[in-house]
């Protein structure tokens, strides 16, 4: 693992994940399936995956989490949070992402 990759992993584990999880307290709804996160240099990318098209309330919740993360991380790390709809099969992590949250779902 390169020094840059080690630094990103340390930022992810010691800084970004705790900030994300603090921001998520009280905003996890039944429709939230998973949350994935990856860090690249000074950017944190967070993906909130729902079992329905994200509603205005879902988007506001994610905006609130982003605001909390900005307060924690600025100016060292810039968070970028997005919402998406993933019908059907269980969502999976993309390259470089780790799971920050995943609800229990029935086995297909």
N, CA, C and O atoms as a GROMACS GRO file, in nm:
protein
  432
    1UNK      N    1   0.086  -0.118   0.000
    1UNK     CA    2   0.000   0.000   0.000
    1UNK      C    3   0.090   0.124   0.000
    1UNK      O    4   0.185   0.132   0.078
    2UNK      N    5   0.060   0.220  -0.088
    2UNK     CA    6   0.141   0.341  -0.097
    2UNK      C    7   0.116   0.431   0.024
    2UNK      O    8   0.017   0.414   0.096
    3UNK      N    9   0.206   0.525   0.046
    3UNK     CA   10   0.188   0.620   0.156
    3UNK      C   11   0.061   0.702   0.137
    3UNK      O   12  -0.010   0.730   0.234
    4UNK      N   13   0.031   0.739   0.013
    4UNK     CA   14  -0.092   0.815  -0.015
    4UNK      C   15  -0.214   0.731   0.020
    4UNK      O   16  -0.308   0.780   0.082
    5UNK      N   17  -0.213   0.604  -0.020
    5UNK     CA   18  -0.326   0.515   0.010
    5UNK      C   19  -0.338   0.493   0.160
    5UNK      O   20  -0.448   0.489   0.214
    6UNK      N   21  -0.224   0.478   0.229
    6UNK     CA   22  -0.227   0.462   0.374
    6UNK      C   23  -0.285   0.586   0.441
    6UNK      O   24  -0.364   0.575   0.535
    7UNK      N   25  -0.248   0.705   0.392
    7UNK     CA   26  -0.300   0.830   0.447
    7UNK      C   27  -0.450   0.842   0.425
    7UNK      O   28  -0.522   0.886   0.515
    8UNK      N   29  -0.498   0.804   0.307
    8UNK     CA   30  -0.642   0.808   0.279
    8UNK      C   31  -0.715   0.710   0.369
    8UNK      O   32  -0.822   0.741   0.420
    9UNK      N   33  -0.658   0.591   0.389
    9UNK     CA   34  -0.721   0.491   0.476
    9UNK      C   35  -0.726   0.541   0.620
    9UNK      O   36  -0.826   0.521   0.688
   10UNK      N   37  -0.619   0.606   0.667
   10UNK     CA   38  -0.616   0.660   0.802
   10UNK      C   39  -0.722   0.770   0.816
   10UNK      O   40  -0.794   0.774   0.915
   11UNK      N   41  -0.731   0.859   0.716
   11UNK     CA   42  -0.832   0.964   0.719
   11UNK      C   43  -0.971   0.904   0.723
   11UNK      O   44  -1.059   0.952   0.794
   12UNK      N   45  -0.991   0.800   0.645
   12UNK     CA   46  -1.121   0.735   0.639
   12UNK      C   47  -1.159   0.677   0.775
   12UNK      O   48  -1.270   0.700   0.824
   13UNK      N   49  -1.069   0.604   0.835
   13UNK     CA   50  -1.099   0.535   0.960
   13UNK      C   51  -1.102   0.629   1.080
   13UNK      O   52  -1.188   0.614   1.167
   14UNK      N   53  -1.012   0.725   1.086
   14UNK     CA   54  -0.998   0.807   1.205
   14UNK      C   55  -1.074   0.937   1.200
   14UNK      O   56  -1.102   0.996   1.305
   15UNK      N   57  -1.109   0.985   1.081
   15UNK     CA   58  -1.170   1.116   1.070
   15UNK      C   59  -1.305   1.111   0.999
   15UNK      O   60  -1.405   1.157   1.054
   16UNK      N   61  -1.308   1.056   0.879
   16UNK     CA   62  -1.429   1.062   0.796
   16UNK      C   63  -1.541   0.975   0.851
   16UNK      O   64  -1.653   1.023   0.867
   17UNK      N   65  -1.513   0.849   0.881
   17UNK     CA   66  -1.619   0.760   0.931
   17UNK      C   67  -1.682   0.810   1.061
   17UNK      O   68  -1.805   0.812   1.070
   18UNK      N   69  -1.604   0.851   1.161
   18UNK     CA   70  -1.668   0.903   1.282
   18UNK      C   71  -1.755   1.026   1.254
   18UNK      O   72  -1.863   1.040   1.312
   19UNK      N   73  -1.709   1.114   1.166
   19UNK     CA   74  -1.787   1.233   1.132
   19UNK      C   75  -1.917   1.193   1.063
   19UNK      O   76  -2.024   1.245   1.096
   20UNK      N   77  -1.908   1.101   0.968
   20UNK     CA   78  -2.027   1.053   0.896
   20UNK      C   79  -2.126   0.989   0.993
   20UNK      O   80  -2.245   1.020   0.988
   21UNK      N   81  -2.078   0.902   1.079
   21UNK     CA   82  -2.169   0.831   1.171
   21UNK      C   83  -2.234   0.927   1.271
   21UNK      O   84  -2.351   0.911   1.304
   22UNK      N   85  -2.159   1.026   1.318
   22UNK     CA   86  -2.220   1.128   1.406
   22UNK      C   87  -2.331   1.202   1.332
   22UNK      O   88  -2.437   1.228   1.389
   23UNK      N   89  -2.306   1.237   1.208
   23UNK     CA   90  -2.405   1.309   1.128
   23UNK      C   91  -2.529   1.226   1.099
   23UNK      O   92  -2.637   1.281   1.081
   24UNK      N   93  -2.513   1.094   1.093
   24UNK     CA   94  -2.626   1.005   1.061
   24UNK      C   95  -2.717   0.977   1.179
   24UNK      O   96  -2.828   0.926   1.160
   25UNK      N   97  -2.674   1.008   1.300
   25UNK     CA   98  -2.756   0.979   1.418
   25UNK      C   99  -2.892   1.047   1.404
   25UNK      O  100  -2.900   1.168   1.386
   26UNK      N  101  -2.997   0.968   1.412
   26UNK     CA  102  -3.133   1.019   1.405
   26UNK      C  103  -3.186   1.040   1.265
   26UNK      O  104  -3.301   1.082   1.250
   27UNK      N  105  -3.108   1.011   1.162
   27UNK     CA  106  -3.158   1.031   1.026
   27UNK      C  107  -3.175   0.902   0.947
   27UNK      O  108  -3.214   0.906   0.830
   28UNK      N  109  -3.146   0.788   1.007
   28UNK     CA  110  -3.160   0.661   0.937
   28UNK      C  111  -3.309   0.625   0.933
   28UNK      O  112  -3.372   0.607   1.037
   29UNK      N  113  -3.362   0.614   0.812
   29UNK     CA  114  -3.503   0.581   0.792
   29UNK      C  115  -3.516   0.438   0.741
   29UNK      O  116  -3.418   0.381   0.695
   30UNK      N  117  -3.636   0.379   0.749
   30UNK     CA  118  -3.653   0.241   0.701
   30UNK      C  119  -3.615   0.222   0.554
   30UNK      O  120  -3.578   0.111   0.515
   31UNK      N  121  -3.625   0.326   0.473
   31UNK     CA  122  -3.594   0.314   0.331
   31UNK      C  123  -3.447   0.321   0.297
   31UNK      O  124  -3.409   0.295   0.183
   32UNK      N  125  -3.360   0.355   0.395
   32UNK     CA  126  -3.216   0.362   0.369
   32UNK      C  127  -3.158   0.222   0.370
   32UNK      O  128  -3.162   0.153   0.473
   33UNK      N  129  -3.106   0.180   0.257
   33UNK     CA  130  -3.051   0.044   0.244
   33UNK      C  131  -2.904   0.037   0.284
   33UNK      O  132  -2.863  -0.056   0.353
   34UNK      N  133  -2.826   0.136   0.240
   34UNK     CA  134  -2.682   0.129   0.264
   34UNK      C  135  -2.620   0.267   0.249
   34UNK      O  136  -2.675   0.356   0.184
   35UNK      N  137  -2.503   0.282   0.311
   35UNK     CA  138  -2.422   0.402   0.295
   35UNK      C  139  -2.279   0.355   0.269
   35UNK      O  140  -2.223   0.276   0.345
   36UNK      N  141  -2.221   0.406   0.161
   36UNK     CA  142  -2.085   0.370   0.122
   36UNK      C  143  -1.999   0.495   0.123
   36UNK      O  144  -2.048   0.605   0.097
   37UNK      N  145  -1.872   0.479   0.154
   37UNK     CA  146  -1.781   0.595   0.160
   37UNK      C  147  -1.644   0.556   0.104
   37UNK      O  148  -1.598   0.444   0.120
   38UNK      N  149  -1.582   0.654   0.038
   38UNK     CA  150  -1.444   0.638  -0.007
   38UNK      C  151  -1.377   0.774   0.004
   38UNK      O  152  -1.441   0.878  -0.008
   39UNK      N  153  -1.246   0.772   0.028
   39UNK     CA  154  -1.168   0.895   0.039
   39UNK      C  155  -1.063   0.894  -0.070
   39UNK      O  156  -0.992   0.795  -0.090
   40UNK      N  157  -1.055   1.006  -0.141
   40UNK     CA  158  -0.951   1.025  -0.242
   40UNK      C  159  -0.885   1.159  -0.212
   40UNK      O  160  -0.946   1.264  -0.228
   41UNK      N  161  -0.760   1.154  -0.171
   41UNK     CA  162  -0.684   1.273  -0.133
   41UNK      C  163  -0.762   1.353  -0.029
   41UNK      O  164  -0.779   1.305   0.083
   42UNK      N  165  -0.808   1.473  -0.062
   42UNK     CA  166  -0.878   1.554   0.038
   42UNK      C  167  -1.029   1.558   0.014
   42UNK      O  168  -1.096   1.652   0.057
   43UNK      N  169  -1.083   1.456  -0.053
   43UNK     CA  170  -1.226   1.448  -0.079
   43UNK      C  171  -1.282   1.318  -0.024
   43UNK      O  172  -1.223   1.211  -0.038
   44UNK      N  173  -1.400   1.330   0.040
   44UNK     CA  174  -1.472   1.212   0.090
   44UNK      C  175  -1.602   1.202   0.010
   44UNK      O  176  -1.681   1.295   0.008
   45UNK      N  177  -1.622   1.087  -0.054
   45UNK     CA  178  -1.741   1.063  -0.135
   45UNK      C  179  -1.831   0.965  -0.060
   45UNK      O  180  -1.789   0.854  -0.026
   46UNK      N  181  -1.956   1.008  -0.036
   46UNK     CA  182  -2.049   0.927   0.042
   46UNK      C  183  -2.175   0.906  -0.040
   46UNK      O  184  -2.233   1.001  -0.094
   47UNK      N  185  -2.217   0.781  -0.050
   47UNK     CA  186  -2.334   0.742  -0.130
   47UNK      C  187  -2.440   0.683  -0.039
   47UNK      O  188  -2.418   0.580   0.024
   48UNK      N  189  -2.558   0.748  -0.032
   48UNK     CA  190  -2.673   0.699   0.044
   48UNK      C  191  -2.766   0.627  -0.053
   48UNK      O  192  -2.818   0.689  -0.146
   49UNK      N  193  -2.788   0.498  -0.032
   49UNK     CA  194  -2.867   0.416  -0.123
   49UNK      C  195  -3.001   0.384  -0.059
   49UNK      O  196  -3.007   0.331   0.052
   50UNK      N  197  -3.110   0.417  -0.130
   50UNK     CA  198  -3.246   0.398  -0.080
   50UNK      C  199  -3.320   0.292  -0.160
   50UNK      O  200  -3.283   0.261  -0.273
   51UNK      N  201  -3.425   0.235  -0.098
   51UNK     CA  202  -3.508   0.136  -0.168
   51UNK      C  203  -3.623   0.202  -0.244
   51UNK      O  204  -3.713   0.133  -0.292
   52UNK      N  205  -3.619   0.334  -0.253
   52UNK     CA  206  -3.719   0.412  -0.326
   52UNK      C  207  -3.650   0.536  -0.381
   52UNK      O  208  -3.538   0.568  -0.342
   53UNK      N  209  -3.716   0.604  -0.473
   53UNK     CA  210  -3.660   0.731  -0.521
   53UNK      C  211  -3.647   0.822  -0.398
   53UNK      O  212  -3.744   0.840  -0.325
   54UNK      N  213  -3.530   0.878  -0.374
   54UNK     CA  214  -3.514   0.963  -0.256
   54UNK      C  215  -3.615   1.079  -0.257
   54UNK      O  216  -3.630   1.150  -0.356
   55UNK      N  217  -3.682   1.095  -0.144
   55UNK     CA  218  -3.782   1.201  -0.130
   55UNK      C  219  -3.712   1.332  -0.093
   55UNK      O  220  -3.592   1.334  -0.066
   56UNK      N  221  -3.788   1.439  -0.092
   56UNK     CA  222  -3.733   1.568  -0.050
   56UNK      C  223  -3.680   1.558   0.093
   56UNK      O  224  -3.577   1.616   0.126
   57UNK      N  225  -3.752   1.484   0.178
   57UNK     CA  226  -3.708   1.467   0.317
   57UNK      C  227  -3.576   1.388   0.324
   57UNK      O  228  -3.488   1.422   0.403
   58UNK      N  229  -3.564   1.282   0.242
   58UNK     CA  230  -3.439   1.206   0.238
   58UNK      C  231  -3.323   1.296   0.197
   58UNK      O  232  -3.216   1.292   0.258
   59UNK      N  233  -3.346   1.376   0.095
   59UNK     CA  234  -3.240   1.464   0.044
   59UNK      C  235  -3.203   1.568   0.150
   59UNK      O  236  -3.086   1.600   0.166
   60UNK      N  237  -3.302   1.620   0.220
   60UNK     CA  238  -3.274   1.716   0.329
   60UNK      C  239  -3.194   1.651   0.440
   60UNK      O  240  -3.102   1.712   0.495
   61UNK      N  241  -3.228   1.525   0.474
   61UNK     CA  242  -3.152   1.453   0.577
   61UNK      C  243  -3.006   1.440   0.536
   61UNK      O  244  -2.916   1.464   0.617
   62UNK      N  245  -2.982   1.402   0.412
   62UNK     CA  246  -2.845   1.385   0.362
   62UNK      C  247  -2.774   1.520   0.360
   62UNK      O  248  -2.655   1.528   0.392
   63UNK      N  249  -2.846   1.626   0.322
   63UNK     CA  250  -2.786   1.760   0.327
   63UNK      C  251  -2.744   1.796   0.469
   63UNK      O  252  -2.640   1.858   0.490
   64UNK      N  253  -2.827   1.758   0.568
   64UNK     CA  254  -2.793   1.784   0.708
   64UNK      C  255  -2.667   1.708   0.749
   64UNK      O  256  -2.582   1.762   0.820
   65UNK      N  257  -2.655   1.582   0.704
   65UNK     CA  258  -2.534   1.504   0.734
   65UNK      C  259  -2.413   1.572   0.671
   65UNK      O  260  -2.308   1.582   0.734
   66UNK      N  261  -2.427   1.618   0.547
   66UNK     CA  262  -2.317   1.685   0.480
   66UNK      C  263  -2.274   1.811   0.555
   66UNK      O  264  -2.155   1.839   0.569
   67UNK      N  265  -2.373   1.887   0.604
   67UNK     CA  266  -2.342   2.008   0.681
   67UNK      C  267  -2.262   1.973   0.807
   67UNK      O  268  -2.165   2.041   0.840
   68UNK      N  269  -2.304   1.867   0.877
   68UNK     CA  270  -2.231   1.822   0.996
   68UNK      C  271  -2.087   1.782   0.961
   68UNK      O  272  -1.993   1.813   1.033
   69UNK      N  273  -2.073   1.711   0.848
   69UNK     CA  274  -1.940   1.667   0.807
   69UNK      C  275  -1.852   1.786   0.770
   69UNK      O  276  -1.733   1.788   0.802
   70UNK      N  277  -1.909   1.883   0.701
   70UNK     CA  278  -1.831   2.002   0.665
   70UNK      C  279  -1.781   2.071   0.792
   70UNK      O  280  -1.666   2.113   0.799
   71UNK      N  281  -1.869   2.082   0.892
   71UNK     CA  282  -1.830   2.146   1.018
   71UNK      C  283  -1.715   2.070   1.085
   71UNK      O  284  -1.626   2.132   1.144
   72UNK      N  285  -1.717   1.937   1.076
   72UNK     CA  286  -1.611   1.854   1.137
   72UNK      C  287  -1.482   1.857   1.057
   72UNK      O  288  -1.373   1.863   1.115
   73UNK      N  289  -1.490   1.853   0.925
   73UNK     CA  290  -1.376   1.820   0.841
   73UNK      C  291  -1.311   1.938   0.769
   73UNK      O  292  -1.195   1.928   0.728
   74UNK      N  293  -1.382   2.048   0.754
   74UNK     CA  294  -1.330   2.161   0.677
   74UNK      C  295  -1.212   2.224   0.748
   74UNK      O  296  -1.219   2.238   0.870
   75UNK      N  297  -1.107   2.262   0.685
   75UNK     CA  298  -1.082   2.261   0.541
   75UNK      C  299  -1.001   2.141   0.493
   75UNK      O  300  -0.968   2.134   0.375
   76UNK      N  301  -0.966   2.046   0.582
   76UNK     CA  302  -0.879   1.936   0.542
   76UNK      C  303  -0.945   1.839   0.442
   76UNK      O  304  -0.880   1.793   0.348
   77UNK      N  305  -1.072   1.810   0.463
   77UNK     CA  306  -1.141   1.714   0.376
   77UNK      C  307  -1.274   1.774   0.335
   77UNK      O  308  -1.346   1.830   0.417
   78UNK      N  309  -1.306   1.761   0.207
   78UNK     CA  310  -1.433   1.811   0.154
   78UNK      C  311  -1.526   1.693   0.130
   78UNK      O  312  -1.494   1.605   0.050
   79UNK      N  313  -1.642   1.689   0.198
   79UNK     CA  314  -1.737   1.579   0.175
   79UNK      C  315  -1.825   1.606   0.053
   79UNK      O  316  -1.863   1.721   0.026
   80UNK      N  317  -1.857   1.500  -0.019
   80UNK     CA  318  -1.948   1.504  -0.134
   80UNK      C  319  -2.049   1.393  -0.114
   80UNK      O  320  -2.016   1.275  -0.129
   81UNK      N  321  -2.171   1.428  -0.080
   81UNK     CA  322  -2.274   1.328  -0.051
   81UNK      C  323  -2.378   1.325  -0.161
   81UNK      O  324  -2.420   1.430  -0.210
   82UNK      N  325  -2.420   1.204  -0.199
   82UNK     CA  326  -2.523   1.187  -0.301
   82UNK      C  327  -2.624   1.083  -0.254
   82UNK      O  328  -2.595   0.999  -0.169
   83UNK      N  329  -2.744   1.091  -0.311
   83UNK     CA  330  -2.848   0.991  -0.285
   83UNK      C  331  -2.874   0.916  -0.415
   83UNK      O  332  -2.859   0.971  -0.524
   84UNK      N  333  -2.914   0.790  -0.401
   84UNK     CA  334  -2.954   0.714  -0.520
   84UNK      C  335  -3.055   0.607  -0.484
   84UNK      O  336  -3.066   0.564  -0.369
   85UNK      N  337  -3.128   0.566  -0.585
   85UNK     CA  338  -3.231   0.463  -0.574
   85UNK      C  339  -3.173   0.333  -0.629
   85UNK      O  340  -3.121   0.330  -0.740
   86UNK      N  341  -3.181   0.226  -0.550
   86UNK     CA  342  -3.132   0.095  -0.594
   86UNK      C  343  -3.242  -0.008  -0.572
   86UNK      O  344  -3.249  -0.070  -0.467
   87UNK      N  345  -3.328  -0.026  -0.672
   87UNK     CA  346  -3.435  -0.125  -0.658
   87UNK      C  347  -3.379  -0.266  -0.671
   87UNK      O  348  -3.271  -0.288  -0.725
   88UNK      N  349  -3.456  -0.361  -0.620
   88UNK     CA  350  -3.422  -0.501  -0.644
   88UNK      C  351  -3.307  -0.553  -0.562
   88UNK      O  352  -3.312  -0.554  -0.439
   89UNK      N  353  -3.202  -0.596  -0.631
   89UNK     CA  354  -3.093  -0.665  -0.566
   89UNK      C  355  -3.019  -0.577  -0.466
   89UNK      O  356  -3.021  -0.454  -0.474
   90UNK      N  357  -2.955  -0.643  -0.372
   90UNK     CA  358  -2.880  -0.573  -0.268
   90UNK      C  359  -2.771  -0.487  -0.330
   90UNK      O  360  -2.696  -0.533  -0.416
   91UNK      N  361  -2.762  -0.361  -0.287
   91UNK     CA  362  -2.656  -0.274  -0.340
   91UNK      C  363  -2.519  -0.324  -0.296
   91UNK      O  364  -2.506  -0.388  -0.192
   92UNK      N  365  -2.418  -0.294  -0.375
   92UNK     CA  366  -2.282  -0.336  -0.342
   92UNK      C  367  -2.188  -0.217  -0.350
   92UNK      O  368  -2.217  -0.116  -0.415
   93UNK      N  369  -2.076  -0.230  -0.282
   93UNK     CA  370  -1.974  -0.126  -0.283
   93UNK      C  371  -1.907  -0.121  -0.420
   93UNK      O  372  -1.886  -0.223  -0.485
   94UNK      N  373  -1.876   0.001  -0.461
   94UNK     CA  374  -1.799   0.022  -0.583
   94UNK      C  375  -1.651   0.024  -0.548
   94UNK      O  376  -1.614   0.020  -0.431
   95UNK      N  377  -1.568   0.030  -0.648
   95UNK     CA  378  -1.424   0.029  -0.628
   95UNK      C  379  -1.381   0.138  -0.530
   95UNK      O  380  -1.414   0.255  -0.548
   96UNK      N  381  -1.307   0.098  -0.428
   96UNK     CA  382  -1.254   0.192  -0.329
   96UNK      C  383  -1.350   0.228  -0.216
   96UNK      O  384  -1.309   0.296  -0.122
   97UNK      N  385  -1.476   0.184  -0.224
   97UNK     CA  386  -1.574   0.217  -0.121
   97UNK      C  387  -1.572   0.114  -0.009
   97UNK      O  388  -1.539  -0.004  -0.030
   98UNK      N  389  -1.606   0.160   0.110
   98UNK     CA  390  -1.632   0.068   0.220
   98UNK      C  391  -1.774   0.094   0.269
   98UNK      O  392  -1.832   0.199   0.244
   99UNK      N  393  -1.829  -0.004   0.338
   99UNK     CA  394  -1.964   0.008   0.391
   99UNK      C  395  -1.959   0.081   0.525
   99UNK      O  396  -1.888   0.040   0.616
  100UNK      N  397  -2.035   0.190   0.535
  100UNK     CA  398  -2.049   0.261   0.661
  100UNK      C  399  -2.176   0.218   0.733
  100UNK      O  400  -2.185   0.224   0.856
  101UNK      N  401  -2.275   0.175   0.654
  101UNK     CA  402  -2.404   0.131   0.708
  101UNK      C  403  -2.468   0.040   0.605
  101UNK      O  404  -2.461   0.065   0.485
  102UNK      N  405  -2.531  -0.070   0.653
  102UNK     CA  406  -2.612  -0.155   0.567
  102UNK      C  407  -2.722  -0.218   0.652
  102UNK      O  408  -2.694  -0.279   0.755
  103UNK      N  409  -2.845  -0.203   0.608
  103UNK     CA  410  -2.956  -0.263   0.682
  103UNK      C  411  -2.963  -0.412   0.653
  103UNK      O  412  -2.913  -0.459   0.550
  104UNK      N  413  -3.024  -0.484   0.743
  104UNK     CA  414  -3.045  -0.626   0.722
  104UNK      C  415  -3.160  -0.644   0.625
  104UNK      O  416  -3.266  -0.583   0.640
  105UNK      N  417  -3.137  -0.727   0.524
  105UNK     CA  418  -3.240  -0.756   0.425
  105UNK      C  419  -3.254  -0.905   0.410
  105UNK      O  420  -3.160  -0.981   0.434
  106UNK      N  421  -3.374  -0.949   0.371
  106UNK     CA  422  -3.393  -1.094   0.353
  106UNK      C  423  -3.302  -1.148   0.242
  106UNK      O  424  -3.273  -1.079   0.145
  107UNK      N  425  -3.259  -1.270   0.259
  107UNK     CA  426  -3.178  -1.336   0.157
  107UNK      C  427  -3.269  -1.370   0.039
  107UNK      O  428  -3.378  -1.423   0.058
  108UNK      N  429  -3.222  -1.341  -0.083
  108UNK     CA  430  -3.308  -1.370  -0.201
  108UNK      C  431  -3.333  -1.517  -0.221
  108UNK      O  432  -3.403  -1.555  -0.315
   0.00000   0.00000   0.00000
